[in-house]
Amino acid sequence: MTKRKYTVRVPLRMTEAMHADLQLVSTKAKLPVAAIIRQAIRNYLDGTDLTLGTRRTFDRRFQRRMGELEDWLILLTFIVSSEFARSHDVQPRQLFHNAVKSFSRYAEVIRAMFKQREEEE
């Protein structure tokens, strides 16, 4: 691991209780107080959408966006399959059943996905 050079000093004030907790964690974790404070700041920054460019922020945004796209894909698939079923005089449930049967190797995954969606709603 490359040793980082920390060149910026930031004055910090805290309550006596916070300092005591910090010292206790530092002792138990066998880490310097400064390392704990840096990690706490890193965790806070990674937890906001205000910072750009960090890998964790990108991953979290990417996952959220992929979830949104998955929701849209499911909605559009439902609309298209419903219209197809209506125009071909097939029940949507039967259409879904036939699709699952055709792709039986994915059947459990598809069922689990729909079950999860139902539980979320």
ZIRA-V870825 format. One record per residue. N is the residue number from 1. PSI is psi in whole degrees, -180 to 180 (* if undefined). OMEGA is omega in radians with two decimals (NA if undefined). D_FIRST is the distance of its C-alpha to the first C-alpha in whole Angstrom. Layout:
# ZIRA-V870825
n=N psi=PSI omega=OMEGA d_first=D_FIRST
n=N psi=PSI omega=OMEGA d_first=D_FIRST
This chain:
# ZIRA-V870825
n=1 psi=137 omega=-3.14 d_first=0
n=2 psi=135 omega=3.11 d_first=4
n=3 psi=127 omega=-3.12 d_first=6
n=4 psi=150 omega=3.07 d_first=9
n=5 psi=115 omega=3.10 d_first=13
n=6 psi=111 omega=-3.04 d_first=15
n=7 psi=-14 omega=-3.09 d_first=18
n=8 psi=128 omega=3.08 d_first=21
n=9 psi=139 omega=3.13 d_first=23
n=10 psi=114 omega=3.10 d_first=25
n=11 psi=141 omega=-3.05 d_first=27
n=12 psi=134 omega=3.06 d_first=28
n=13 psi=143 omega=3.12 d_first=31
n=14 psi=168 omega=3.12 d_first=31
n=15 psi=162 omega=3.09 d_first=34
n=16 psi=-39 omega=-3.13 d_first=34
n=17 psi=-42 omega=3.11 d_first=34
n=18 psi=-42 omega=-3.13 d_first=30
n=19 psi=-41 omega=3.12 d_first=29
n=20 psi=-43 omega=3.11 d_first=30
n=21 psi=-42 omega=3.14 d_first=29
n=22 psi=-43 omega=3.11 d_first=25
n=23 psi=-42 omega=3.13 d_first=26
n=24 psi=-46 omega=3.12 d_first=26
n=25 psi=-42 omega=3.14 d_first=23
n=26 psi=-44 omega=-3.14 d_first=21
n=27 psi=-48 omega=-3.10 d_first=23
n=28 psi=-38 omega=-3.11 d_first=23
n=29 psi=-11 omega=-3.09 d_first=19
n=30 psi=46 omega=3.12 d_first=18
n=31 psi=150 omega=3.06 d_first=16
n=32 psi=149 omega=3.11 d_first=17
n=33 psi=-42 omega=-3.12 d_first=20
n=34 psi=-39 omega=3.14 d_first=18
n=35 psi=-38 omega=3.12 d_first=15
n=36 psi=-43 omega=3.13 d_first=18
n=37 psi=-44 omega=3.11 d_first=20
n=38 psi=-42 omega=-3.13 d_first=17
n=39 psi=-39 omega=3.11 d_first=16
n=40 psi=-42 omega=3.10 d_first=20
n=41 psi=-44 omega=3.12 d_first=20
n=42 psi=-45 omega=3.12 d_first=18
n=43 psi=-42 omega=3.14 d_first=20
n=44 psi=-48 omega=-3.13 d_first=23
n=45 psi=-40 omega=3.13 d_first=22
n=46 psi=-22 omega=-3.13 d_first=21
n=47 psi=-1 omega=3.12 d_first=24
n=48 psi=161 omega=3.04 d_first=26
n=49 psi=12 omega=-3.08 d_first=28
n=50 psi=-19 omega=-3.14 d_first=28
n=51 psi=146 omega=3.12 d_first=25
n=52 psi=153 omega=2.97 d_first=24
n=53 psi=-11 omega=3.11 d_first=21
n=54 psi=148 omega=-3.10 d_first=19
n=55 psi=-44 omega=-3.13 d_first=18
n=56 psi=-41 omega=3.12 d_first=19
n=57 psi=-44 omega=3.12 d_first=22
n=58 psi=-47 omega=-3.12 d_first=23
n=59 psi=-44 omega=-3.13 d_first=22
n=60 psi=-44 omega=3.11 d_first=25
n=61 psi=-40 omega=3.14 d_first=27
n=62 psi=-45 omega=3.13 d_first=27
n=63 psi=-43 omega=3.13 d_first=28
n=64 psi=-44 omega=-3.14 d_first=31
n=65 psi=-40 omega=3.10 d_first=32
n=66 psi=-37 omega=3.07 d_first=32
n=67 psi=-42 omega=3.10 d_first=34
n=68 psi=-44 omega=3.14 d_first=37
n=69 psi=-37 omega=3.09 d_first=37
n=70 psi=-42 omega=3.10 d_first=38
n=71 psi=-45 omega=3.12 d_first=40
n=72 psi=-42 omega=3.14 d_first=42
n=73 psi=-43 omega=3.11 d_first=42
n=74 psi=-45 omega=3.13 d_first=43
n=75 psi=-49 omega=-3.12 d_first=46
n=76 psi=-39 omega=3.09 d_first=47
n=77 psi=-41 omega=3.12 d_first=47
n=78 psi=-45 omega=-3.13 d_first=49
n=79 psi=-48 omega=-3.12 d_first=52
n=80 psi=-46 omega=-3.12 d_first=52
n=81 psi=-36 omega=3.10 d_first=53
n=82 psi=-44 omega=3.11 d_first=55
n=83 psi=-41 omega=3.10 d_first=57
n=84 psi=-47 omega=-3.12 d_first=57
n=85 psi=-42 omega=-3.12 d_first=58
n=86 psi=-43 omega=-3.09 d_first=61
n=87 psi=-18 omega=3.14 d_first=62
n=88 psi=15 omega=3.09 d_first=62
n=89 psi=49 omega=3.10 d_first=64
n=90 psi=142 omega=3.08 d_first=61
n=91 psi=135 omega=3.14 d_first=60
n=92 psi=-38 omega=-3.14 d_first=56
n=93 psi=-40 omega=3.12 d_first=55
n=94 psi=-39 omega=3.10 d_first=57
n=95 psi=-45 omega=3.11 d_first=55
n=96 psi=-45 omega=-3.14 d_first=52
n=97 psi=-44 omega=3.13 d_first=53
n=98 psi=-39 omega=3.13 d_first=54
n=99 psi=-44 omega=3.12 d_first=50
n=100 psi=-42 omega=3.13 d_first=49
n=101 psi=-41 omega=3.14 d_first=51
n=102 psi=-33 omega=-3.12 d_first=50
n=103 psi=55 omega=-3.01 d_first=46
n=104 psi=-28 omega=-3.14 d_first=47
n=105 psi=-18 omega=3.10 d_first=43
n=106 psi=1 omega=-3.02 d_first=42
n=107 psi=-46 omega=-3.11 d_first=44
n=108 psi=-39 omega=3.12 d_first=42
n=109 psi=-44 omega=-3.13 d_first=40
n=110 psi=-45 omega=3.12 d_first=42
n=111 psi=-44 omega=3.14 d_first=44
n=112 psi=-40 omega=3.14 d_first=41
n=113 psi=-46 omega=3.13 d_first=40
n=114 psi=-37 omega=3.10 d_first=44
n=115 psi=-43 omega=3.12 d_first=44
n=116 psi=-42 omega=3.12 d_first=41
n=117 psi=-44 omega=3.14 d_first=42
n=118 psi=-39 omega=-3.14 d_first=46
n=119 psi=-33 omega=3.13 d_first=44
n=120 psi=-30 omega=-3.12 d_first=42
n=121 psi=* omega=NA d_first=45
